[in-house]
Amino acid sequence: MKVNKRMLSEAVRRVRKVLQEQDEAPAVAGAEGAAEAEAPQEEPAAEQGGAIPWNLNIAQAPANLGELIFSGQDGPHVQMFADFYQSGAQAAAEAGEEFDALQFVKGKGLKTDPRGEKGDPSRAQFATELAQVAAKQFGDAATLQKRIGEVGAALPEAGMAKSEMPALEKGDVETVADYLDDSDETAIELTPKYTIKGKQFSSWEELKAALGGGKEEAAANRKDEAVLRRWMKLAKLHEDNPAMYPKPGELKKDTPLAKAYLSAGSKGIDGQKGDDKAAVNPNGTMAVSNMVPTQKNVQVAKSLMFALSGGVPKFGGYVFGGPEKYKILDGHHRWSGTYIANPGTQMTNVYQMTAPKGIDSPDFLKAVTALGNAIGRQQKKD
């Protein structure tokens, strides 16, 4: 029997990862033991008098960060912002672009770019301005610290990796809406099987083989997939429709496979209308508190810069879910900064996507990720 090497290799990789995680997990019993295993073994650097990494996950923000910011004194928080600005400047230089260190807080009172070592006049001036802006925005250190904590607590323990998430851009929303609507000649397949001109395919791999290979290859893939599914079930690897959608990064714009994927759900191809239609609202409005993060890592310095600017109420990013809570696909720092600035903010310009009934979140995200790849949007790096 021919073997679909890529599928089997991927399955083996998953098993090895599961076994490795089991080997690395500390053997601590009970709820208290679980909490102890998950808790960091060291206190945040700032509370030890050290620096605060600019890209530190906000869930690990020091408990005295609000006090540091409101102090008006030079300290590890100033170094954190200085490093954040330096990182932005370096990235801009590599891309051949100009960089404005204070772009996030224009007109809010932060006018000084902190430079040099502790004791440099620019750092002292920045610390003073920072405290003044924070006082106007948050009122007191306790309020700021509370909101930082709420954002950190909202992050999922097992969030999604950027390399597996859609990387859609602002100008894509109308195109995305078109491909998630099967009322015309273009639509992706959202149901658990492909039906092409009356012939059914139970997976993307099977369809791909039929499109690009001979009958023998397609038959081999069908057999291998059946074996793989049984093996995964025995191994208790519960993955939603493992081969239903193209893998992240597999599709390339304007290729035959991409074109086939972008039309597989249309009535002219699968013979049905309305079964592959997801609602897309390019002008959604919702409370920032009704938006749920899907990434487990949100940087503290970038979040605070957005917060100090008053937030970004004109969101301009994609979310999915509903009808009450929507999961964020992109714009996590716009969300976190806006929540910290004011948890009661009403976000506008939200690109809302709601999957059809019967399609769960993991499957819908796989479909939309492949859609993004097919129109030329590859995932971001983790």
C-alpha positions as CSV (number, residue, x, y, z in Angstrom):
1,M,0.0,0.0,0.0
2,K,1.3,3.4,-0.9
3,V,1.7,5.8,2.0
4,N,0.9,9.5,2.2
5,K,4.2,10.4,3.8
6,R,3.4,13.9,4.7
7,M,0.2,13.0,6.6
8,L,1.8,10.2,8.4
9,S,4.9,12.3,9.3
10,E,2.6,15.0,10.6
11,A,0.8,12.5,12.7
12,V,4.0,11.1,14.1
13,R,5.2,14.7,14.9
14,R,2.0,15.3,16.9
15,V,2.4,12.1,18.9
16,R,6.0,12.9,19.7
17,K,4.9,16.4,20.8
18,V,2.2,14.9,23.1
19,L,4.7,12.4,24.6
20,Q,7.3,15.1,25.1
21,E,4.8,17.4,26.9
22,Q,3.9,14.5,29.1
23,D,7.5,13.8,29.9
24,E,8.2,17.5,30.7
25,A,5.1,18.1,32.8
26,P,6.0,18.1,36.5
27,A,4.3,15.4,38.5
28,V,2.5,17.5,41.1
29,A,-0.8,16.1,42.4
30,G,-4.1,18.0,43.1
31,A,-5.4,21.5,42.3
32,E,-2.8,23.2,44.4
33,G,-0.1,21.2,42.7
34,A,-1.4,22.2,39.3
35,A,-1.3,25.8,40.2
36,E,2.2,25.4,41.6
37,A,3.3,23.7,38.3
38,E,1.9,26.5,36.2
39,A,3.1,29.4,38.4
40,P,6.4,31.1,37.5
41,Q,9.2,30.1,39.8
42,E,10.6,33.6,40.0
43,E,9.1,37.0,40.8
44,P,8.8,39.5,37.9
45,A,12.1,41.2,37.2
46,A,10.9,44.6,38.1
47,E,10.0,43.5,41.6
48,Q,13.6,42.3,42.0
49,G,14.9,45.7,40.8
50,G,15.8,44.4,37.4
51,A,14.6,45.4,33.9
52,I,11.2,44.7,32.5
53,P,11.5,43.1,29.0
54,W,9.5,45.3,26.5
55,N,8.0,42.1,25.0
56,L,7.0,40.6,28.3
57,N,3.6,38.9,28.2
58,I,1.2,41.3,29.9
59,A,-0.1,38.3,31.9
60,Q,3.3,38.3,33.7
61,A,3.4,42.1,34.2
62,P,4.9,43.1,37.6
63,A,2.4,43.8,40.4
64,N,4.0,47.2,40.9
65,L,4.0,48.4,37.3
66,G,1.2,50.9,37.9
67,E,3.1,52.4,40.8
68,L,6.3,52.6,38.8
69,I,4.5,54.5,36.0
70,F,2.7,56.9,38.4
71,S,6.0,57.5,40.4
72,G,7.4,60.0,37.9
73,Q,10.8,58.6,38.6
74,D,13.3,56.9,36.3
75,G,13.3,53.1,36.7
76,P,12.8,49.7,35.0
77,H,9.6,50.8,33.4
78,V,11.4,53.6,31.6
79,Q,14.0,51.1,30.3
80,M,11.1,48.9,29.1
81,F,9.7,51.8,27.0
82,A,13.2,52.8,25.7
83,D,13.8,49.2,24.6
84,F,10.4,49.1,23.0
85,Y,11.1,52.2,21.0
86,Q,14.6,50.9,20.0
87,S,13.1,47.7,18.8
88,G,10.6,49.6,16.6
89,A,13.4,51.8,15.2
90,Q,15.4,48.7,14.3
91,A,12.5,47.0,12.6
92,A,11.8,50.2,10.6
93,A,15.4,50.6,9.6
94,E,15.5,47.0,8.3
95,A,12.4,47.6,6.3
96,G,13.8,50.9,5.0
97,E,11.1,53.0,6.7
98,E,11.1,56.0,9.0
99,F,10.2,55.6,12.6
100,D,8.6,57.9,15.1
101,A,9.1,56.7,18.6
102,L,6.1,58.5,20.0
103,Q,3.7,57.7,17.1
104,F,1.3,56.0,19.5
105,V,0.8,58.9,21.8
106,K,0.8,62.0,19.6
107,G,-0.8,65.0,21.3
108,K,-1.2,63.1,24.7
109,G,1.7,64.8,26.5
110,L,4.5,62.3,25.9
111,K,7.1,64.4,24.0
112,T,10.4,63.0,25.1
113,D,12.2,59.9,23.6
114,P,14.0,58.3,26.5
115,R,17.7,57.5,25.7
116,G,20.9,56.4,27.3
117,E,21.5,54.9,30.7
118,K,19.7,55.6,34.0
119,G,20.3,59.2,35.0
120,D,20.1,60.6,31.5
121,P,18.0,63.8,31.5
122,S,15.8,62.4,28.7
123,R,14.8,59.5,30.8
124,A,13.9,61.7,33.8
125,Q,11.8,63.9,31.6
126,F,10.1,61.0,30.0
127,A,9.3,59.5,33.5
128,T,7.7,62.8,34.5
129,E,5.6,63.1,31.3
130,L,4.6,59.5,31.6
131,A,3.2,60.0,35.1
132,Q,1.3,63.0,34.0
133,V,-0.3,61.3,31.0
134,A,-1.2,58.2,33.1
135,A,-2.8,60.4,35.8
136,K,-5.1,62.0,33.1
137,Q,-5.9,58.6,31.5
138,F,-6.3,56.3,34.5
139,G,-6.7,58.5,37.6
140,D,-4.6,56.4,39.9
141,A,-2.1,53.5,39.8
142,A,-4.5,51.0,41.3
143,T,-6.9,51.5,38.4
144,L,-4.2,51.0,35.9
145,Q,-2.8,47.9,37.6
146,K,-6.3,46.4,37.9
147,R,-6.9,46.8,34.1
148,I,-3.5,45.4,33.3
149,G,-4.4,42.4,35.4
150,E,-7.8,41.9,33.8
151,V,-6.2,41.8,30.3
152,G,-3.6,39.3,31.5
153,A,-6.3,37.1,33.0
154,A,-8.3,37.2,29.8
155,L,-5.5,35.6,27.7
156,P,-6.1,31.9,27.0
157,E,-3.7,29.4,28.6
158,A,-3.3,27.5,25.3
159,G,-3.6,30.3,22.7
160,M,-3.2,30.1,19.0
161,A,0.1,30.5,17.2
162,K,0.3,33.3,14.6
163,S,1.6,30.8,12.1
164,E,-1.7,29.0,12.2
165,M,-4.0,32.0,12.2
166,P,-5.4,34.0,9.3
167,A,-3.3,37.0,8.4
168,L,-6.0,39.0,6.6
169,E,-5.6,42.7,6.0
170,K,-7.9,45.7,6.3
171,G,-8.5,45.9,2.6
172,D,-9.5,42.3,2.3
173,V,-12.8,42.4,4.1
174,E,-15.0,42.7,1.0
175,T,-13.0,39.9,-0.7
176,V,-13.4,37.7,2.4
177,A,-17.1,38.4,2.5
178,D,-17.4,37.3,-1.1
179,Y,-15.6,34.0,-0.6
180,L,-17.7,33.3,2.5
181,D,-20.9,33.7,0.5
182,D,-21.9,30.9,-1.8
183,S,-24.6,32.8,-3.7
184,D,-22.3,33.5,-6.6
185,E,-19.5,31.7,-8.5
186,T,-16.9,32.0,-5.8
187,A,-17.1,30.5,-2.3
188,I,-14.9,28.2,-0.1
189,E,-16.2,24.9,1.2
190,L,-17.3,25.1,4.9
191,T,-19.2,21.8,5.3
192,P,-17.4,18.5,6.4
193,K,-17.0,17.2,2.9
194,Y,-16.3,18.4,-0.7
195,T,-18.9,17.7,-3.4
196,I,-17.5,18.5,-6.9
197,K,-19.9,18.1,-9.8
198,G,-21.8,15.4,-7.9
199,K,-18.7,13.5,-6.7
200,Q,-17.9,13.5,-3.0
201,F,-14.5,13.8,-1.4
202,S,-14.1,13.3,2.3
203,S,-10.9,15.4,2.7
204,W,-8.8,18.1,1.1
205,E,-6.0,15.6,0.5
206,E,-8.4,13.4,-1.5
207,L,-9.7,16.3,-3.5
208,K,-6.2,17.6,-4.2
209,A,-5.1,14.2,-5.4
210,A,-8.0,14.0,-7.7
211,L,-7.3,17.5,-9.1
212,G,-3.6,17.0,-9.5
213,G,-3.0,13.3,-9.7
214,G,-4.3,10.1,-11.2
215,K,-7.0,7.7,-9.9
216,E,-4.4,5.4,-8.4
217,E,-2.9,8.3,-6.3
218,A,-6.4,9.4,-5.2
219,A,-7.3,5.9,-4.2
220,A,-4.1,5.5,-2.2
221,N,-4.8,8.7,-0.4
222,R,-8.3,7.6,0.5
223,K,-6.9,4.3,2.0
224,D,-4.1,6.1,3.8
225,E,-6.4,8.7,5.3
226,A,-8.8,6.0,6.6
227,V,-5.9,4.3,8.3
228,L,-4.6,7.6,9.7
229,R,-8.0,8.5,11.1
230,R,-8.4,5.2,12.8
231,W,-4.8,5.4,14.2
232,M,-5.4,8.9,15.4
233,K,-8.6,7.8,17.2
234,L,-6.8,4.9,18.9
235,A,-4.0,7.3,19.9
236,K,-6.6,9.7,21.3
237,L,-5.4,12.6,19.1
238,H,-8.7,14.5,18.9
239,E,-8.3,16.9,16.0
240,D,-11.3,18.5,14.2
241,N,-11.4,17.2,10.6
242,P,-7.6,16.8,10.4
243,A,-7.5,16.6,6.6
244,M,-10.6,18.7,5.7
245,Y,-8.7,21.9,4.9
246,P,-5.4,22.8,3.4
247,K,-2.6,23.2,5.8
248,P,-1.5,26.7,6.8
249,G,0.7,28.1,4.0
250,E,-0.1,25.3,1.6
251,L,-2.0,27.4,-1.0
252,K,-0.4,30.0,-3.1
253,K,-2.2,32.8,-4.9
254,D,-3.3,32.2,-8.5
255,T,-2.3,28.6,-8.5
256,P,-4.8,25.9,-9.8
257,L,-5.2,24.6,-6.2
258,A,-5.9,28.0,-4.8
259,K,-8.5,28.7,-7.5
260,A,-10.1,25.3,-6.9
261,Y,-10.4,26.0,-3.2
262,L,-11.9,29.4,-3.7
263,S,-14.7,28.0,-5.8
264,A,-15.3,24.6,-4.1
265,G,-18.3,25.8,-2.1
266,S,-20.2,27.7,-4.9
267,K,-23.5,26.3,-6.2
268,G,-22.1,25.7,-9.6
269,I,-19.5,23.3,-8.1
270,D,-21.1,21.6,-5.1
271,G,-24.7,21.9,-6.3
272,Q,-26.0,23.6,-3.1
273,K,-26.7,27.1,-2.1
274,G,-26.7,28.5,1.4
275,D,-24.7,25.7,3.1
276,D,-21.4,27.5,2.8
277,K,-22.4,31.0,3.8
278,A,-20.9,32.8,6.8
279,A,-22.1,36.2,7.9
280,V,-19.6,39.0,7.5
281,N,-20.3,42.5,8.8
282,P,-17.5,44.9,7.7
283,N,-18.9,47.7,9.9
284,G,-19.6,46.0,13.2
285,T,-19.8,47.7,16.6
286,M,-19.3,46.1,19.9
287,A,-18.0,46.7,23.4
288,V,-14.3,46.0,23.9
289,S,-15.3,43.8,26.9
290,N,-17.2,41.5,24.5
291,M,-14.0,40.8,22.5
292,V,-12.0,37.7,23.5
293,P,-8.3,37.2,22.8
294,T,-7.1,34.0,21.0
295,Q,-3.4,34.7,21.4
296,K,-1.8,33.7,24.7
297,N,1.0,36.3,24.4
298,V,0.3,40.1,24.3
299,Q,3.2,42.4,24.8
300,V,3.0,44.7,27.8
301,A,4.9,47.8,26.4
302,K,2.9,47.9,23.1
303,S,-0.4,47.5,25.0
304,L,0.5,50.4,27.4
305,M,1.4,52.7,24.5
306,F,-2.0,52.1,23.0
307,A,-3.6,52.6,26.4
308,L,-1.7,55.9,27.0
309,S,-3.0,57.1,23.7
310,G,-6.6,56.6,24.9
311,G,-7.0,53.3,23.0
312,V,-8.0,52.5,19.4
313,P,-11.8,52.6,19.3
314,K,-11.8,52.4,15.5
315,F,-10.6,48.8,15.6
316,G,-10.1,47.8,11.9
317,G,-9.5,44.1,12.6
318,Y,-11.2,40.7,12.2
319,V,-13.2,38.9,14.9
320,F,-15.4,35.8,14.7
321,G,-18.0,34.1,16.8
322,G,-21.1,35.7,18.3
323,P,-23.7,36.5,19.1
324,E,-22.3,38.0,22.3
325,K,-18.6,37.2,22.6
326,Y,-16.3,37.5,19.6
327,K,-12.8,36.0,19.3
328,I,-10.1,38.3,18.0
329,L,-8.1,37.2,14.9
330,D,-5.9,40.2,14.7
331,G,-5.6,43.5,16.6
332,H,-4.8,42.0,20.0
333,H,-2.7,45.0,21.1
334,R,-5.4,47.4,19.8
335,W,-7.8,45.5,21.9
336,S,-5.6,45.3,25.0
337,G,-4.6,48.9,24.9
338,T,-8.2,50.1,24.4
339,Y,-9.5,47.9,27.3
340,I,-6.8,49.3,29.6
341,A,-7.6,52.8,28.6
342,N,-11.4,52.3,29.1
343,P,-13.1,48.9,29.5
344,G,-16.4,50.6,28.5
345,T,-15.2,51.6,25.1
346,Q,-17.5,50.8,22.1
347,M,-15.4,49.5,19.2
348,T,-16.3,50.5,15.7
349,N,-15.0,49.4,12.3
350,V,-15.0,45.8,13.6
351,Y,-15.0,43.1,10.9
352,Q,-17.3,40.5,12.3
353,M,-17.5,36.9,10.9
354,T,-20.0,34.4,12.1
355,A,-19.7,30.8,11.0
356,P,-22.7,28.9,9.8
357,K,-24.4,26.5,12.2
358,G,-22.7,23.2,12.5
359,I,-19.2,24.5,11.9
360,D,-17.1,24.8,15.0
361,S,-14.4,27.4,15.6
362,P,-11.3,25.3,14.9
363,D,-12.7,24.2,11.5
364,F,-13.8,27.7,10.6
365,L,-10.4,29.2,11.4
366,K,-8.7,26.5,9.2
367,A,-11.0,27.4,6.4
368,V,-10.4,31.2,6.7
369,T,-6.6,30.7,7.1
370,A,-6.6,28.7,3.8
371,L,-8.8,31.4,2.2
372,G,-6.2,34.0,3.2
373,N,-3.4,31.9,1.7
374,A,-5.3,31.5,-1.5
375,I,-5.7,35.3,-1.9
376,G,-2.0,35.9,-1.1
377,R,-2.0,36.4,2.7
378,Q,0.5,34.2,4.4
379,Q,0.6,33.8,8.2
380,K,2.8,35.9,10.4
381,K,5.7,34.4,12.3
382,D,5.1,33.2,15.9
